[in-house]
Amino acid sequence: MGIKKSEMSADFGKLFEAAWFDLPAAAIKRLVSNEDEGGMRDAGWKAYDAWVRLANDASNRMYANPTFGSLAGRGIQTGLQVTRVVDAVASAIFGNLWPAIGLPTATDVQALRADVKALREELRTVRAQNADEAIADDRQEGTFAPPPRRDSESAAAAIIWNGYKPAPKRAAKGSKKSVAL
């Protein structure tokens, strides 16, 4: 026990020395002359090491104390019991409150999400089918036209002309005019 107290007092002395003497002396020396750049860092690390050793020793002593251990164990057990009570009260209150207000439950929301996902997949397949039909129709209806004459159009328009003449727009297929999500 005497060795531990002497180590602790030595660490406290190192911390006091580094914080009150070494750090201010290194700061003044650096301000006056730009030669000692490592002195400030060394003094800071000396103070940090002493502080960490003191904090480590204090926490080790605290956790080795049986009274603190039993208090910490009771605190953890009490915290878990309070969490269980709060969960039970919240489920009792909100279990009856949700239907009274008219808000959907979690299972209702999950079922709605599954329905929306199925609708998205159905829409993707319909779009893919329509795209395949449109590509087949474009191959039949779209034709290449000769470029416009240079005397009737500007030279810039003739340069970017690729010769493709798109087919006229078709009417929508089926009974639906539009799809809104």
CORWOFEN-V536049 format. One record per helix or strand of 2 or more residues. SS is the DSSP state (hx for helix, st for strand). FROM is the first residue (numbers start at 1). LEN is the number of residues. If there is no record, write none. Layout:
ss-><SS SS>
from-><FROM FROM>
len-><LEN LEN>
This chain:
ss-><hx hx hx hx st hx st>
from-><2 38 66 106 143 155 164>
len-><31 27 36 36 2 6 2>
